[in-house]
C-alpha cells in the first residue's frame, strides 16, 4: 500500500463497521468576520477521495458570500485581504491611506452594482486635477471592480468604459536640477554645523554616500568600517501595515557597500561622542531606534532658515536632492565615472537618477566649454 502523505486525513470505523475517512482543514482568518474558518468532511469512502477533496478545498480558500447590495467598502475589505499578501507592510499602509483619502469619500458607501461609468469618469477627471500620480487611485478602483466581476458581484467592469486623462493638470516638479553645486554644498554644510551636530552629520552622510533619506536614518555604527573605508547600506526606516515605524530592507532590496569618505570619519567620530550610546547612528532620545522620519525635512528647513538669517542664498533642494548632489559630484570629480557606476553606488534598479543628473551635468559642461572657446582670442 502506498504511503499516505496527508496526515490530516484519518481513517475511522462507523457504527456499522464500515471503514471510512475524514479530515479537518483550517483555512485561515475570514477578513470579513475576523473569525477562524475550519471545514470538516467525513463519511468519505476512500483515502484518495478524501485527499482530492482536501486539496480542492485548500486551493479554493475561505468561501465568501457576495451579493448585489455589497458596498465598495465591503468589496475593498475582501480585495485588500488578497492584495496585501503581495505587498510589503509599508506598501499596505500606503494603499490603505490612498483608499481612505481618495476613494472611500467618493464611493465607499455606494453599492458596487450601482456605480456607473459616468461617475467613474468624473472621478478620473477629478484625480487628474488633484494629483500628479493620479492613475494610482484610478488603477485601484479598476482592480477592485475587476475583482468584483470575478466574484460575480457585477457582470462587467464599468471602469473599462472610462477614458482616463493622458496627463495630470498638476505641474510635475522638475527633479533634474534637484542638487547642489559643490560650492553650494559647502555653504549648506557649514551652516548645518551651526544648527546642530545631528543635522550636520546627517546631511554630510547623505552628501557623501548617496544614501536615501531613510537608509541614512537606519545606519548602525556596525555598518561603518573604517578599516576597509566602506559603509554598508542594507536597511531602511519604513512603516508596518499600521503605519508604525519599522526597520526593513532597502527600497529595491539592494544591499550595497559604498566608499567611506576620509573627511566623513572624524565627523562621525565626533557625532558618536556627542550622542547617546546605542546601535543606531541617528538614534532617538528615548529609545535605541532611529529618529522619526519627519526629522530630516525639519532639519532641512532649519538649515535654510539659518541660511536666510545669514543672508546666504543657495538653491533650494529637497532631502532627496542630496542623492542627486552625490551623483553630480561623482561626475564632476571623475570624468571616467559612468552612469552604471553611479547607479550601483545609489543602489537603484534603474538608471533614472544617474541618467537625469548626467544629462544635466554634461549640458552644464558643454555650456562652460562653449564659453571658454568663445573667449579664445588668437586670430
N, C-alpha and C positions, 0 to 999 in steps of 0.2 A: 504493500500500500504506500503511495507517495506521501511524503511528509506534509502535514497540514501547516502552512506558514502563518495563517491568520489566527493568532491566539485569542482574539476577541470572540471567535465563534466556538461555542461549546456544544457538546453532544449531551442529550438527556433522554430519558425514557418517560413517556406519559403513563397515565393510569391504565391504559390498555396494553402497555408493554411495548408500544411502538418506539423504535429508535428514531429520534428527530434532532433538529439542530436549531439553535437560537443565538442571537447576539444582541449586544447593546453598543450603540455608536454615539460618541459625543461629537457634536458638530461645531460647538463654539458658543459665543455670546450673540444673541439676536440684537442687532443695533437698534431695532425699533422698540424693544421692550427692556433691554438690558439684562435679560434672563438667560441662563444656560439652556441650551437646546440639546436634548438627548433623544434618540429614537431607538425603539426596541422592536425586534421581529422574532417570531417563534413559529413552531409547527412547520419548519422547513424540512423537506423530505431528504435532502442530501447536503453534504458539506459544500459541494460545487454550486448548488442552487443558492445556498446561504452566502457564499463568497461573492458570487456575481451580484447579488442584491446589495450586499455590504458596500462593494466598490461603487456601485451605481449611486447609492445614497450619499456616500462620501464625496463623490465628484459633484453631485448636484448642490451640496451645501445646505445652508439654512433655508427652509421654504418660507416664502413671503406671500402675503396676501395683498394683491393690488386691486384697486377699484377706481371707478370713474370719478369719484369725489376726492381723490388724492390731491393735496395741495403741493405746490412746488417745494415748500419747506419739508414736507414729509418725504417727497421724492429725493430731495437733496440729502437727507439723512442716510438713505439707503445707497444712493450713488456714491456719497463720500465714504461710506464704510468699505466700498470696494476700491475707490480711487486712492485712499490714503495708504493702502498696502504697497503702492508703487512709489511713495514719496518719502523723503527724509522728514523728520519731525518738524524742522523749521519750515519746510515747504507746505506741510499740512497746515501749520498755523497761518501761513501767508494766504493759503487758499481760503481758509475759514474767514479770515479778515476781509478778503475781497468779496466773498459771498455776503457777509453781513453789511458791508459798506455800499455795494453797488447793485446786487441782485435781489436780496431779500426785501428792501424797501419798495421795489417795483412789483415783484411777482410772488413774494413769499406766501401770501395768503390766497393767491389765485389757484383755482382748480387747474391742474395741468391740462385737462381736456378742453378747457375754455380759453387757453392762451392762444391768441391769433397771430398770424404773420404780420398784420398791421401793427400790433402792439410791440412785437419784436423788432420791427423796422424802426419804430420810434426810439426804442431802447438802444439800438445800434448807433443811430444818429446822435443821440444824447451822449453816449460813451465817447464817440469820436470828438465831441466838443469839450468834454471834461478831462480826458486822459490822453497822455502821449501813447502809452501802450494799451490802447482802447480795445484791441482784439482779445485780450486775456479774458475779461468777464464775458464777452460775447462767445468765445470758444467754450467757456464753462457751461453756459446755458445750452449751447448746441449739444455738448456732450451729455448733459443731463436729459435733454429731450430725446436724444438717440437711445439712451438707457431706457427711457420710458417706452419707446417703441419696442425694444427687445423684450420688455416685460409685459407687453400687451396692455399698457395703460392708455396709450393713444395709437392710432393706426398709422400716422405719418408724422414726421418731424417738420413743424411749420417753419423752423429756422432755415430750412433748405430753400425757402421761397423769399428769403431776405437778401437784399443787396447790401452787403457790408461796404461802408465807405472805404475808399482806397487809401486815405491818409487821415491823420489827426488834424484837427483845427488848432490844436495846441502846438506852439512852436517848440521843436526839439532843441535842447541845449547843444551847442557846438562844443564837443569834447576834444576836438583835435588840437586845441590850444590850451587845454586844461593842465598846464605845467608851468613851473617857474624856470626862468633862465638861471644860470649859475650865480650871477651877482644878486639876483632877487632872492635866491635860496639863502645866501649868506646873510642878507639883511633879515630875512624871516627868522632864521635860527638864532641870530644874535638877539633879536627882540624876544623870541621864545625863552631864551635863557633868563631874561629879566622877569618873565611871567612866573615860571616855577621850574624846578628840576624835572618834575614829571613831564611837563609839557615839552621842554627842550629835548629830553631823552627820547620821548615818543616820536616826535617829528624827525629827529635825527635818524632814528631806526627806520622810519618809513622812507626817508630820502636816500638812505644808504643800503637798503636791502630790497626795495621794490615790493615789500610785503603789503598785502591787503590790510585794510583798517583793522578788521577783527582777527586776522592772523597775527598781527603785531601784539594785540592785546593778549593773545593766548600763548605768547612766548614764555617758556620756562627758562630758568637760569641754566638748567642742564642742557638746553638746546644750543648754548653758546660755547663753542670750543675754541679757546684762544691758542691752543697748540696747533691745530690744523687751520686756524683762521677761517672758520666756517660757522654759519648759523643754520640750524635745522628748522625748516618750516614744514610742519606736518599736521597742524590742527588749527581750529578757528573757534572763536566765540560765536555761538549760534543760539537758537531757541529750541525748546522742546515743543511738543504738539500743543501745549497750553500757553506758549509764549514766554515761558520762564527761561532765564539764561542757562545755557548748557555748553559743553565742550564737544565738538565734533570734528570730523576730517575737514580738510580744506575744501574750497568750493568745488573743485574738479576732482577731488580725491587724489591730487598730485602731491606726493611727498618729495621735497627738494632741499638741497643744501645750496646756500648762496655764500659768496665770499664775504668774510668779515673785514670791513674797512679798518685799517690801523687806527685812524682817528676816532673810530667809534668805541674802541676798547676802553680808554680812560673815561669816556663819558658814561659807559655802562658801569664801570667800577665805582665811580663817584655816586651814581644813582643807587647802586646796591647798598652803599654805606649810609645813604640818606633816607632809605625807606625801611619799612618793617621787613623782618626776615620772613621768608616764605618760599613757595615753589615758583610763583609767577613773577615775572619782571615788573608788570604793571598790576600789582595786586590791590584789592580793595582794602580799606582801612579796617573794617570789622570782620573780614573773612579772607582766608587764603584762597581767593578766587579772583579772576581778572576784574578790573573796574568795569562799570556799566558801559555798554556800547554807545550810550549817548555822550559820554565824556569827550571823545575826540573832536566832535563837532563843536562842543562848548569850548574846548581848548583852542580850536582854530579861531573861533570868534574872539576869544580873549587876546590872541596874538594880533589879530587885525585891529582890534580896538586900541591896543598898545601902539601899533604902528601909526594909527591915525593921531594918537596923542603925541607921538614923537615927530609928527609931520613927515612921516615916511610914506611914499606912495609906491606900492608894487601891485602887480596883477593879482586879482582875487581868484583863488583856485579852491576846489573842494578838497576834502581829506583824500579822496580817491586820486586827486590830481598829483599826489606825491608819488604814486606808481608811475604816472606819465613823466614826472620830473626825473625819476630814476632812469627810465628808458631814454629820455632825452640826453641825460648826462653821459650815458654809455656810448651813444652815437657820437656825441661831441668830443669825448675824450679819446676815443679809439676808432679811427676810420675803418679798421678791419672788422669791427663788431658787425655781425649780420643780424637780420631780423629774426632768424631762427635762434641765435644766441640769446637775444633779449626775450624772446618767447619762453625759452627754457628758464631763464632767471626769474621771470614773472610767474611761472607756473601756470601759464594759460594753455588751454587745449587748442585755441585758435590763435591766429596772428593779428587779431583785430587791433589791440592796443599798440603792439610793436610796429605794425604797419602804419597806423594813423600817425604816430609820433615820427616815424621815419620819414613819411611823406612830408610832414611839416618842416622837419629839421633840414631835409635836403632842399626844400624850396627856399628856406632861410639862407642856407649855404649858397645857393645859386644867386640869390639877390646880393649877398656880400661879395661874391666873386665878380659879379657884374659891375658893382660899384667900384671895386678895386681896378678892374680893367678900364673903366671909363676915366679913372684918374691918371692912367698912364699918359705921359706926355713925352713921347720920344720922336715925334715927327717934326 
